[in-house]
Amino acid sequence: MAMWIRTYDEAQDLWQYFEGDEQGQVLRQVDVRGDDGTPVTAASLEEGLRLQERTDIATMSRYERRYGRVAEGRIMGDPEGVPRADAISAEEFEEAWLDGRRTLGTATPPPDAQS
């Protein structure tokens, strides 16, 4: 079962939205600047892995420059175990995700990342 949390990184002034699986692996991540609400990251683990398997380094680099990359490791789980973390709804995450994708370039994955 998927889970969704939002955290605030005071040092970077970023709201971070995470979608994770039942093991706590981050599947998608959106980072939004706190000062003006501009999305700066809207990355998908699945897209990143597909690009690593099927494309060259230049294509992977273009993806990361446009969308960023998801946090490594297992940061999901009990929101109370993550400082300043709150559980959010799937709808709230999707709203942030779609806004991030619109802002950063596209609401759908780049053609290179699709099956």
MARNUNU-423093 format. One record per atom (N, C-alpha, C): residue number from 1; residue in three letters; x, y, z. Coordinates in nm, 4 decimals. Example, Ala and Ser with C-alpha at 12.3 -4.5 7.8 and 13.67 -1.06 7.14 Angstrom:
REM MARNUNU-423093
{seq=1; type=ala; east=1.3190; north=-0.5690; up=0.7800}
{seq=1; type=ala; east=1.2300; north=-0.4500; up=0.7800}
{seq=1; type=ala; east=1.3200; north=-0.3300; up=0.7800}
{seq=2; type=ser; east=1.2850; north=-0.2250; up=0.7080}
{seq=2; type=ser; east=1.3670; north=-0.1060; up=0.7140}
{seq=2; type=ser; east=1.2900; north=0.0030; up=0.7870}
END
This chain:
REM MARNUNU-423093
{seq=1; type=met; east=0.0843; north=-0.1181; up=0.0000}
{seq=1; type=met; east=0.0000; north=0.0000; up=0.0000}
{seq=1; type=met; east=0.0884; north=0.1238; up=0.0000}
{seq=2; type=ala; east=0.0569; north=0.2147; up=-0.0872}
{seq=2; type=ala; east=0.1339; north=0.3388; up=-0.0967}
{seq=2; type=ala; east=0.1046; north=0.4292; up=0.0222}
{seq=3; type=met; east=0.2016; north=0.5165; up=0.0513}
{seq=3; type=met; east=0.1845; north=0.6163; up=0.1565}
{seq=3; type=met; east=0.2410; north=0.7485; up=0.1065}
{seq=4; type=trp; east=0.1936; north=0.8555; up=0.1644}
{seq=4; type=trp; east=0.2344; north=0.9881; up=0.1209}
{seq=4; type=trp; east=0.2629; north=1.0733; up=0.2436}
{seq=5; type=ile; east=0.3768; north=1.1450; up=0.2394}
{seq=5; type=ile; east=0.4084; north=1.2378; up=0.3484}
{seq=5; type=ile; east=0.4609; north=1.3684; up=0.2899}
{seq=6; type=arg; east=0.4553; north=1.4704; up=0.3751}
{seq=6; type=arg; east=0.5122; north=1.6007; up=0.3411}
{seq=6; type=arg; east=0.6025; north=1.6412; up=0.4563}
{seq=7; type=thr; east=0.7210; north=1.6914; up=0.4231}
{seq=7; type=thr; east=0.8139; north=1.7401; up=0.5245}
{seq=7; type=thr; east=0.8574; north=1.8807; up=0.4867}
{seq=8; type=tyr; east=0.9098; north=1.9504; up=0.5849}
{seq=8; type=tyr; east=0.9658; north=2.0825; up=0.5580}
{seq=8; type=tyr; east=1.1124; north=2.0817; up=0.5968}
{seq=9; type=asp; east=1.1986; north=2.1155; up=0.5021}
{seq=9; type=asp; east=1.3423; north=2.1248; up=0.5243}
{seq=9; type=asp; east=1.3749; north=2.2727; up=0.5459}
{seq=10; type=glu; east=1.3889; north=2.3095; up=0.6720}
{seq=10; type=glu; east=1.4106; north=2.4498; up=0.7068}
{seq=10; type=glu; east=1.5422; north=2.5031; up=0.6506}
{seq=11; type=ala; east=1.6470; north=2.4212; up=0.6511}
{seq=11; type=ala; east=1.7782; north=2.4648; up=0.6035}
{seq=11; type=ala; east=1.7740; north=2.5046; up=0.4553}
{seq=12; type=gln; east=1.6937; north=2.4321; up=0.3768}
{seq=12; type=gln; east=1.6842; north=2.4607; up=0.2337}
{seq=12; type=gln; east=1.5580; north=2.5380; up=0.1971}
{seq=13; type=asp; east=1.4711; north=2.5624; up=0.2952}
{seq=13; type=asp; east=1.3414; north=2.6267; up=0.2732}
{seq=13; type=asp; east=1.2646; north=2.5545; up=0.1624}
{seq=14; type=leu; east=1.2498; north=2.4211; up=0.1810}
{seq=14; type=leu; east=1.1797; north=2.3374; up=0.0838}
{seq=14; type=leu; east=1.0708; north=2.2557; up=0.1512}
{seq=15; type=trp; east=0.9539; north=2.2536; up=0.0890}
{seq=15; type=trp; east=0.8509; north=2.1557; up=0.1225}
{seq=15; type=trp; east=0.8789; north=2.0353; up=0.0352}
{seq=16; type=gln; east=0.8869; north=1.9173; up=0.0956}
{seq=16; type=gln; east=0.9145; north=1.7953; up=0.0215}
{seq=16; type=gln; east=0.7969; north=1.7008; up=0.0359}
{seq=17; type=tyr; east=0.7466; north=1.6564; up=-0.0777}
{seq=17; type=tyr; east=0.6345; north=1.5639; up=-0.0845}
{seq=17; type=tyr; east=0.6881; north=1.4301; up=-0.1329}
{seq=18; type=phe; east=0.6546; north=1.3229; up=-0.0606}
{seq=18; type=phe; east=0.7045; north=1.1905; up=-0.0953}
{seq=18; type=phe; east=0.5899; north=1.0917; up=-0.1097}
{seq=19; type=glu; east=0.6000; north=1.0073; up=-0.2121}
{seq=19; type=glu; east=0.5142; north=0.8912; up=-0.2267}
{seq=19; type=glu; east=0.6049; north=0.7707; up=-0.2077}
{seq=20; type=gly; east=0.5647; north=0.6789; up=-0.1205}
{seq=20; type=gly; east=0.6480; north=0.5622; up=-0.0949}
{seq=20; type=gly; east=0.5676; north=0.4336; up=-0.0957}
{seq=21; type=asp; east=0.6402; north=0.3236; up=-0.1106}
{seq=21; type=asp; east=0.5758; north=0.1932; up=-0.1057}
{seq=21; type=asp; east=0.5731; north=0.1420; up=0.0379}
{seq=22; type=glu; east=0.5223; north=0.0199; up=0.0559}
{seq=22; type=glu; east=0.5055; north=-0.0356; up=0.1908}
{seq=22; type=glu; east=0.6371; north=-0.0597; up=0.2637}
{seq=23; type=gln; east=0.7486; north=-0.0691; up=0.1907}
{seq=23; type=gln; east=0.8795; north=-0.0856; up=0.2549}
{seq=23; type=gln; east=0.9467; north=0.0478; up=0.2859}
{seq=24; type=gly; east=0.8835; north=0.1578; up=0.2479}
{seq=24; type=gly; east=0.9409; north=0.2883; up=0.2755}
{seq=24; type=gly; east=1.0280; north=0.3443; up=0.1650}
{seq=25; type=gln; east=1.0354; north=0.2764; up=0.0505}
{seq=25; type=gln; east=1.1135; north=0.3243; up=-0.0640}
{seq=25; type=gln; east=1.0410; north=0.4421; up=-0.1275}
{seq=26; type=val; east=1.1126; north=0.5491; up=-0.1544}
{seq=26; type=val; east=1.0536; north=0.6647; up=-0.2213}
{seq=26; type=val; east=1.0301; north=0.6300; up=-0.3676}
{seq=27; type=leu; east=0.9057; north=0.6453; up=-0.4132}
{seq=27; type=leu; east=0.8692; north=0.6178; up=-0.5520}
{seq=27; type=leu; east=0.8655; north=0.7447; up=-0.6359}
{seq=28; type=arg; east=0.8107; north=0.8509; up=-0.5780}
{seq=28; type=arg; east=0.8061; north=0.9809; up=-0.6456}
{seq=28; type=arg; east=0.8312; north=1.0882; up=-0.5412}
{seq=29; type=gln; east=0.8887; north=1.1988; up=-0.5858}
{seq=29; type=gln; east=0.9218; north=1.3075; up=-0.4948}
{seq=29; type=gln; east=0.8997; north=1.4413; up=-0.5640}
{seq=30; type=val; east=0.8423; north=1.5344; up=-0.4901}
{seq=30; type=val; east=0.8251; north=1.6717; up=-0.5374}
{seq=30; type=val; east=0.8840; north=1.7632; up=-0.4306}
{seq=31; type=asp; east=0.9704; north=1.8554; up=-0.4719}
{seq=31; type=asp; east=1.0247; north=1.9578; up=-0.3824}
{seq=31; type=asp; east=0.9733; north=2.0921; up=-0.4287}
{seq=32; type=val; east=0.9247; north=2.1716; up=-0.3333}
{seq=32; type=val; east=0.8661; north=2.3021; up=-0.3636}
{seq=32; type=val; east=0.9345; north=2.4063; up=-0.2768}
{seq=33; type=arg; east=0.9857; north=2.5127; up=-0.3397}
{seq=33; type=arg; east=1.0487; north=2.6199; up=-0.2628}
{seq=33; type=arg; east=0.9477; north=2.6837; up=-0.1692}
{seq=34; type=gly; east=0.9902; north=2.7047; up=-0.0466}
{seq=34; type=gly; east=0.9012; north=2.7625; up=0.0530}
{seq=34; type=gly; east=0.8729; north=2.9094; up=0.0320}
{seq=35; type=asp; east=0.9703; north=2.9841; up=-0.0220}
{seq=35; type=asp; east=0.9525; north=3.1282; up=-0.0335}
{seq=35; type=asp; east=0.8524; north=3.1695; up=-0.1404}
{seq=36; type=asp; east=0.8452; north=3.0941; up=-0.2502}
{seq=36; type=asp; east=0.7533; north=3.1335; up=-0.3565}
{seq=36; type=asp; east=0.6646; north=3.0202; up=-0.4091}
{seq=37; type=gly; east=0.6784; north=2.8988; up=-0.3535}
{seq=37; type=gly; east=0.5931; north=2.7875; up=-0.3940}
{seq=37; type=gly; east=0.6263; north=2.7281; up=-0.5298}
{seq=38; type=thr; east=0.7449; north=2.7555; up=-0.5822}
{seq=38; type=thr; east=0.7837; north=2.7030; up=-0.7125}
{seq=38; type=thr; east=0.8389; north=2.5611; up=-0.6992}
{seq=39; type=pro; east=0.7837; north=2.4664; up=-0.7748}
{seq=39; type=pro; east=0.8396; north=2.3304; up=-0.7745}
{seq=39; type=pro; east=0.9791; north=2.3301; up=-0.8353}
{seq=40; type=val; east=1.0721; north=2.2586; up=-0.7727}
{seq=40; type=val; east=1.2086; north=2.2477; up=-0.8240}
{seq=40; type=val; east=1.2470; north=2.1028; up=-0.8527}
{seq=41; type=thr; east=1.1700; north=2.0074; up=-0.8021}
{seq=41; type=thr; east=1.1914; north=1.8655; up=-0.8276}
{seq=41; type=thr; east=1.0559; north=1.7987; up=-0.8458}
{seq=42; type=ala; east=1.0461; north=1.7086; up=-0.9422}
{seq=42; type=ala; east=0.9283; north=1.6233; up=-0.9604}
{seq=42; type=ala; east=0.9790; north=1.4960; up=-1.0262}
{seq=43; type=ala; east=1.0443; north=1.4127; up=-0.9475}
{seq=43; type=ala; east=1.1153; north=1.2959; up=-0.9999}
{seq=43; type=ala; east=1.0449; north=1.1663; up=-0.9626}
{seq=44; type=ser; east=1.0647; north=1.0667; up=-1.0486}
{seq=44; type=ser; east=1.0060; north=0.9351; up=-1.0314}
{seq=44; type=ser; east=1.1164; north=0.8303; up=-1.0314}
{seq=45; type=leu; east=1.1174; north=0.7437; up=-0.9321}
{seq=45; type=leu; east=1.2142; north=0.6342; up=-0.9281}
{seq=45; type=leu; east=1.2000; north=0.5451; up=-1.0507}
{seq=46; type=glu; east=1.0781; north=0.5106; up=-1.0873}
{seq=46; type=glu; east=1.0541; north=0.4233; up=-1.2024}
{seq=46; type=glu; east=1.1094; north=0.4837; up=-1.3311}
{seq=47; type=glu; east=1.0842; north=0.6121; up=-1.3533}
{seq=47; type=glu; east=1.1373; north=0.6765; up=-1.4731}
{seq=47; type=glu; east=1.2902; north=0.6741; up=-1.4729}
{seq=48; type=gly; east=1.3492; north=0.7069; up=-1.3586}
{seq=48; type=gly; east=1.4946; north=0.7070; up=-1.3483}
{seq=48; type=gly; east=1.5548; north=0.5710; up=-1.3773}
{seq=49; type=leu; east=1.4936; north=0.4663; up=-1.3230}
{seq=49; type=leu; east=1.5449; north=0.3308; up=-1.3471}
{seq=49; type=leu; east=1.5307; north=0.2904; up=-1.4934}
{seq=50; type=arg; east=1.4192; north=0.3245; up=-1.5546}
{seq=50; type=arg; east=1.4002; north=0.2947; up=-1.6974}
{seq=50; type=arg; east=1.5063; north=0.3632; up=-1.7818}
{seq=51; type=leu; east=1.5315; north=0.4898; up=-1.7506}
{seq=51; type=leu; east=1.6317; north=0.5631; up=-1.8275}
{seq=51; type=leu; east=1.7702; north=0.5024; up=-1.8098}
{seq=52; type=gln; east=1.8037; north=0.4605; up=-1.6896}
{seq=52; type=gln; east=1.9338; north=0.3976; up=-1.6656}
{seq=52; type=gln; east=1.9494; north=0.2710; up=-1.7482}
{seq=53; type=glu; east=1.8411; north=0.1941; up=-1.7605}
{seq=53; type=glu; east=1.8462; north=0.0672; up=-1.8328}
{seq=53; type=glu; east=1.8443; north=0.0835; up=-1.9838}
{seq=54; type=arg; east=1.7746; north=0.1854; up=-2.0335}
{seq=54; type=arg; east=1.7444; north=0.1904; up=-2.1764}
{seq=54; type=arg; east=1.8073; north=0.3054; up=-2.2542}
{seq=55; type=thr; east=1.8718; north=0.3985; up=-2.1874}
{seq=55; type=thr; east=1.9237; north=0.5139; up=-2.2597}
{seq=55; type=thr; east=2.0690; north=0.5404; up=-2.2221}
{seq=56; type=asp; east=2.1211; north=0.6456; up=-2.2795}
{seq=56; type=asp; east=2.2600; north=0.6819; up=-2.2528}
{seq=56; type=asp; east=2.2692; north=0.7821; up=-2.1369}
{seq=57; type=ile; east=2.3909; north=0.8113; up=-2.0989}
{seq=57; type=ile; east=2.4153; north=0.9023; up=-1.9865}
{seq=57; type=ile; east=2.3612; north=1.0425; up=-2.0153}
{seq=58; type=ala; east=2.3724; north=1.0878; up=-2.1384}
{seq=58; type=ala; east=2.3249; north=1.2222; up=-2.1738}
{seq=58; type=ala; east=2.1743; north=1.2352; up=-2.1517}
{seq=59; type=thr; east=2.0984; north=1.1327; up=-2.1893}
{seq=59; type=thr; east=1.9531; north=1.1352; up=-2.1705}
{seq=59; type=thr; east=1.9190; north=1.1339; up=-2.0220}
{seq=60; type=met; east=1.9880; north=1.0515; up=-1.9464}
{seq=60; type=met; east=1.9666; north=1.0458; up=-1.8014}
{seq=60; type=met; east=1.9997; north=1.1806; up=-1.7377}
{seq=61; type=ser; east=2.1049; north=1.2435; up=-1.7820}
{seq=61; type=ser; east=2.1441; north=1.3747; up=-1.7283}
{seq=61; type=ser; east=2.0392; north=1.4810; up=-1.7600}
{seq=62; type=arg; east=1.9833; north=1.4762; up=-1.8805}
{seq=62; type=arg; east=1.8771; north=1.5717; up=-1.9159}
{seq=62; type=arg; east=1.7555; north=1.5539; up=-1.8253}
{seq=63; type=tyr; east=1.7187; north=1.4292; up=-1.7991}
{seq=63; type=tyr; east=1.6062; north=1.4015; up=-1.7091}
{seq=63; type=tyr; east=1.6344; north=1.4603; up=-1.5706}
{seq=64; type=glu; east=1.7525; north=1.4338; up=-1.5169}
{seq=64; type=glu; east=1.7855; north=1.4809; up=-1.3825}
{seq=64; type=glu; east=1.7930; north=1.6331; up=-1.3753}
{seq=65; type=arg; east=1.8414; north=1.6974; up=-1.4807}
{seq=65; type=arg; east=1.8439; north=1.8446; up=-1.4812}
{seq=65; type=arg; east=1.7028; north=1.9014; up=-1.4823}
{seq=66; type=arg; east=1.6126; north=1.8356; up=-1.5532}
{seq=66; type=arg; east=1.4759; north=1.8858; up=-1.5619}
{seq=66; type=arg; east=1.3939; north=1.8520; up=-1.4376}
{seq=67; type=tyr; east=1.3986; north=1.7257; up=-1.3942}
{seq=67; type=tyr; east=1.3093; north=1.6797; up=-1.2884}
{seq=67; type=tyr; east=1.3760; north=1.6520; up=-1.1546}
{seq=68; type=gly; east=1.5085; north=1.6447; up=-1.1515}
{seq=68; type=gly; east=1.5779; north=1.6073; up=-1.0294}
{seq=68; type=gly; east=1.5810; north=1.4561; up=-1.0153}
{seq=69; type=arg; east=1.6019; north=1.4111; up=-0.8920}
{seq=69; type=arg; east=1.5986; north=1.2669; up=-0.8658}
{seq=69; type=arg; east=1.5394; north=1.2443; up=-0.7279}
{seq=70; type=val; east=1.4878; north=1.1243; up=-0.7067}
{seq=70; type=val; east=1.4268; north=1.0929; up=-0.5771}
{seq=70; type=val; east=1.5359; north=1.0707; up=-0.4735}
{seq=71; type=ala; east=1.5002; north=1.0930; up=-0.3485}
{seq=71; type=ala; east=1.5920; north=1.0686; up=-0.2375}
{seq=71; type=ala; east=1.6281; north=0.9212; up=-0.2331}
{seq=72; type=glu; east=1.7534; north=0.8925; up=-0.2029}
{seq=72; type=glu; east=1.7967; north=0.7540; up=-0.1935}
{seq=72; type=glu; east=1.7708; north=0.6999; up=-0.0540}
{seq=73; type=gly; east=1.7565; north=0.5701; up=-0.0461}
{seq=73; type=gly; east=1.7322; north=0.5065; up=0.0824}
{seq=73; type=gly; east=1.5850; north=0.5020; up=0.1164}
{seq=74; type=arg; east=1.5576; north=0.4560; up=0.2339}
{seq=74; type=arg; east=1.4195; north=0.4394; up=0.2787}
{seq=74; type=arg; east=1.3890; north=0.5460; up=0.3826}
{seq=75; type=ile; east=1.3292; north=0.6537; up=0.3365}
{seq=75; type=ile; east=1.2954; north=0.7588; up=0.4313}
{seq=75; type=ile; east=1.1476; north=0.7562; up=0.4676}
{seq=76; type=met; east=1.0726; north=0.6739; up=0.3960}
{seq=76; type=met; east=0.9296; north=0.6658; up=0.4239}
{seq=76; type=met; east=0.9064; north=0.5720; up=0.5415}
{seq=77; type=gly; east=0.7890; north=0.5762; up=0.5921}
{seq=77; type=gly; east=0.7511; north=0.4900; up=0.7025}
{seq=77; type=gly; east=0.6587; north=0.5666; up=0.7938}
{seq=78; type=asp; east=0.6842; north=0.5578; up=0.9204}
{seq=78; type=asp; east=0.6052; north=0.6294; up=1.0186}
{seq=78; type=asp; east=0.6381; north=0.7779; up=1.0102}
{seq=79; type=pro; east=0.5423; north=0.8641; up=0.9702}
{seq=79; type=pro; east=0.5703; north=1.0061; up=0.9588}
{seq=79; type=pro; east=0.6225; north=1.0666; up=1.0892}
{seq=80; type=glu; east=0.5885; north=1.0058; up=1.2005}
{seq=80; type=glu; east=0.6354; north=1.0590; up=1.3281}
{seq=80; type=glu; east=0.7851; north=1.0366; up=1.3456}
{seq=81; type=gly; east=0.8440; north=0.9439; up=1.2678}
{seq=81; type=gly; east=0.9870; north=0.9184; up=1.2751}
{seq=81; type=gly; east=1.0694; north=1.0145; up=1.1902}
{seq=82; type=val; east=1.0035; north=1.0968; up=1.1081}
{seq=82; type=val; east=1.0720; north=1.1940; up=1.0237}
{seq=82; type=val; east=1.0409; north=1.3327; up=1.0787}
{seq=83; type=pro; east=1.1450; north=1.4127; up=1.1100}
{seq=83; type=pro; east=1.1198; north=1.5455; up=1.1646}
{seq=83; type=pro; east=1.0286; north=1.6283; up=1.0748}
{seq=84; type=arg; east=0.9333; north=1.6954; up=1.1354}
{seq=84; type=arg; east=0.8408; north=1.7842; up=1.0646}
{seq=84; type=arg; east=0.7673; north=1.7153; up=0.9499}
{seq=85; type=ala; east=0.7329; north=1.5897; up=0.9675}
{seq=85; type=ala; east=0.6626; north=1.5157; up=0.8625}
{seq=85; type=ala; east=0.5158; north=1.5001; up=0.8986}
{seq=86; type=asp; east=0.4335; north=1.5102; up=0.7980}
{seq=86; type=asp; east=0.2897; north=1.4907; up=0.8142}
{seq=86; type=asp; east=0.2413; north=1.3949; up=0.7079}
{seq=87; type=ala; east=0.1536; north=1.3032; up=0.7457}
{seq=87; type=ala; east=0.0872; north=1.2191; up=0.6470}
{seq=87; type=ala; east=-0.0067; north=1.3082; up=0.5663}
{seq=88; type=ile; east=-0.0112; north=1.2854; up=0.4346}
{seq=88; type=ile; east=-0.1011; north=1.3602; up=0.3475}
{seq=88; type=ile; east=-0.1807; north=1.2605; up=0.2632}
{seq=89; type=ser; east=-0.2826; north=1.3102; up=0.1964}
{seq=89; type=ser; east=-0.3650; north=1.2234; up=0.1124}
{seq=89; type=ser; east=-0.3005; north=1.2027; up=-0.0245}
{seq=90; type=ala; east=-0.3455; north=1.0986; up=-0.0921}
{seq=90; type=ala; east=-0.2997; north=1.0732; up=-0.2288}
{seq=90; type=ala; east=-0.3346; north=1.1916; up=-0.3183}
{seq=91; type=glu; east=-0.4499; north=1.2500; up=-0.2958}
{seq=91; type=glu; east=-0.4940; north=1.3638; up=-0.3767}
{seq=91; type=glu; east=-0.4021; north=1.4837; up=-0.3576}
{seq=92; type=glu; east=-0.3610; north=1.5089; up=-0.2331}
{seq=92; type=glu; east=-0.2706; north=1.6211; up=-0.2079}
{seq=92; type=glu; east=-0.1355; north=1.5974; up=-0.2760}
{seq=93; type=phe; east=-0.0864; north=1.4733; up=-0.2701}
{seq=93; type=phe; east=0.0390; north=1.4430; up=-0.3382}
{seq=93; type=phe; east=0.0234; north=1.4623; up=-0.4889}
{seq=94; type=glu; east=-0.0839; north=1.4088; up=-0.5475}
{seq=94; type=glu; east=-0.1044; north=1.4188; up=-0.6928}
{seq=94; type=glu; east=-0.1133; north=1.5635; up=-0.7380}
{seq=95; type=glu; east=-0.1754; north=1.6477; up=-0.6572}
{seq=95; type=glu; east=-0.1835; north=1.7907; up=-0.6905}
{seq=95; type=glu; east=-0.0436; north=1.8509; up=-0.6977}
{seq=96; type=ala; east=0.0404; north=1.8202; up=-0.5981}
{seq=96; type=ala; east=0.1781; north=1.8707; up=-0.5979}
{seq=96; type=ala; east=0.2559; north=1.8115; up=-0.7168}
{seq=97; type=trp; east=0.2366; north=1.6825; up=-0.7445}
{seq=97; type=trp; east=0.3055; north=1.6150; up=-0.8541}
{seq=97; type=trp; east=0.2705; north=1.6793; up=-0.9881}
{seq=98; type=leu; east=0.1429; north=1.6955; up=-1.0152}
{seq=98; type=leu; east=0.1015; north=1.7524; up=-1.1433}
{seq=98; type=leu; east=0.1473; north=1.8969; up=-1.1575}
{seq=99; type=asp; east=0.1427; north=1.9732; up=-1.0499}
{seq=99; type=asp; east=0.1913; north=2.1110; up=-1.0539}
{seq=99; type=asp; east=0.3415; north=2.1120; up=-1.0831}
{seq=100; type=gly; east=0.4150; north=2.0222; up=-1.0182}
{seq=100; type=gly; east=0.5585; north=2.0127; up=-1.0425}
{seq=100; type=gly; east=0.5895; north=1.9756; up=-1.1861}
{seq=101; type=arg; east=0.5195; north=1.8791; up=-1.2408}
{seq=101; type=arg; east=0.5436; north=1.8370; up=-1.3783}
{seq=101; type=arg; east=0.5069; north=1.9467; up=-1.4780}
{seq=102; type=arg; east=0.3957; north=2.0165; up=-1.4523}
{seq=102; type=arg; east=0.3589; north=2.1277; up=-1.5409}
{seq=102; type=arg; east=0.4675; north=2.2353; up=-1.5382}
{seq=103; type=thr; east=0.5133; north=2.2689; up=-1.4198}
{seq=103; type=thr; east=0.6133; north=2.3737; up=-1.4049}
{seq=103; type=thr; east=0.7468; north=2.3345; up=-1.4667}
{seq=104; type=leu; east=0.7859; north=2.2097; up=-1.4472}
{seq=104; type=leu; east=0.9176; north=2.1656; up=-1.4925}
{seq=104; type=leu; east=0.9189; north=2.1154; up=-1.6373}
{seq=105; type=gly; east=0.8031; north=2.1015; up=-1.6966}
{seq=105; type=gly; east=0.8081; north=2.0650; up=-1.8381}
{seq=105; type=gly; east=0.6949; north=1.9873; up=-1.8967}
{seq=106; type=thr; east=0.6472; north=1.8848; up=-1.8267}
{seq=106; type=thr; east=0.5429; north=1.8008; up=-1.8858}
{seq=106; type=thr; east=0.4705; north=1.7229; up=-1.7774}
{seq=107; type=ala; east=0.3430; north=1.6943; up=-1.7991}
{seq=107; type=ala; east=0.2646; north=1.6184; up=-1.7013}
{seq=107; type=ala; east=0.2835; north=1.4681; up=-1.7199}
{seq=108; type=thr; east=0.3445; north=1.4268; up=-1.8314}
{seq=108; type=thr; east=0.3688; north=1.2856; up=-1.8567}
{seq=108; type=thr; east=0.5188; north=1.2608; up=-1.8647}
{seq=109; type=pro; east=0.5615; north=1.1362; up=-1.8460}
{seq=109; type=pro; east=0.7049; north=1.1068; up=-1.8537}
{seq=109; type=pro; east=0.7608; north=1.1372; up=-1.9916}
{seq=110; type=pro; east=0.8891; north=1.1707; up=-1.9991}
{seq=110; type=pro; east=0.9493; north=1.1915; up=-2.1296}
{seq=110; type=pro; east=0.9418; north=1.0623; up=-2.2111}
{seq=111; type=pro; east=0.9370; north=1.0712; up=-2.3453}
{seq=111; type=pro; east=0.9216; north=0.9518; up=-2.4290}
{seq=111; type=pro; east=1.0265; north=0.8453; up=-2.4002}
{seq=112; type=asp; east=1.1484; north=0.8836; up=-2.3689}
{seq=112; type=asp; east=1.2548; north=0.7871; up=-2.3412}
{seq=112; type=asp; east=1.2238; north=0.7004; up=-2.2205}
{seq=113; type=ala; east=1.1395; north=0.7490; up=-2.1271}
{seq=113; type=ala; east=1.1126; north=0.6775; up=-2.0025}
{seq=113; type=ala; east=0.9934; north=0.5846; up=-2.0127}
{seq=114; type=gln; east=0.9160; north=0.5945; up=-2.1190}
{seq=114; type=gln; east=0.7969; north=0.5105; up=-2.1301}
{seq=114; type=gln; east=0.8347; north=0.3720; up=-2.1792}
{seq=115; type=ser; east=0.7519; north=0.2738; up=-2.1410}
{seq=115; type=ser; east=0.7772; north=0.1355; up=-2.1853}
{seq=115; type=ser; east=0.7553; north=0.1213; up=-2.3337}
END
